[in-house]
């Protein structure tokens, strides 16, 4: 069920099998395991401990992670995009009347995200939300609001490592069953950012589409060869 890459356990089955695994757990932190996030975990002890926690499930969210799994001769079944996992959880929550909390992004993006999710999933129960502009060391009011709303799942969209640090700092305090850092997913739901066409996604070229639309992201791609070099050296 898992592929070992640089000490990480990467989920290596299908998206549907992943969702079943998630829903069976009492508490779970879903980590979008693209090379950038995994590389950050190699450099940061707190992140590394969190990613390797018994509560964490790392998904192969990135073509670089898929390539790494082939390099270690235990390929993952498929690339699993974090936003698709988020959608699966949203639909499950809506079908069962469970509460959802959204944390992150700019206020206008957050509100547009909520509006579009409710449009796509009318039965969704979004019990609370807050933008991502706050002090991680001074957010007791937000933590208390989440406690009071008692959501089943919380999605944190503040980029790595900020979103991971919020989860690390507060996972033990909160009543949520599912925790997930989702990066720029609120922007996608809000319509600010478009995903690649399905044919590009199926060919593992979503990164190319994103870079062509956001050239500033090209600097972030530099972590992929560094990550793969670490994998090659570890074999």
Secondary structure by P-SEA (a helix, b strand, c coil): cbbbccccccccccaaaaaaaaaaccbbbbbcccaaaaaaaaacaaaaaaaaccccccccccaaaaaaaaaacccccbbbbaaaaaaaaaaaaaaabbbbbbbbccaaaaaaaaaaaaaacccccccccccccccccccaaaaaaaaaacccbbbbccccaaaaaaaaaccccccccbbbbccaaaaaaacccccccaaaaaacaaaaaaaaacccccccccaaaaaaaaaaaac
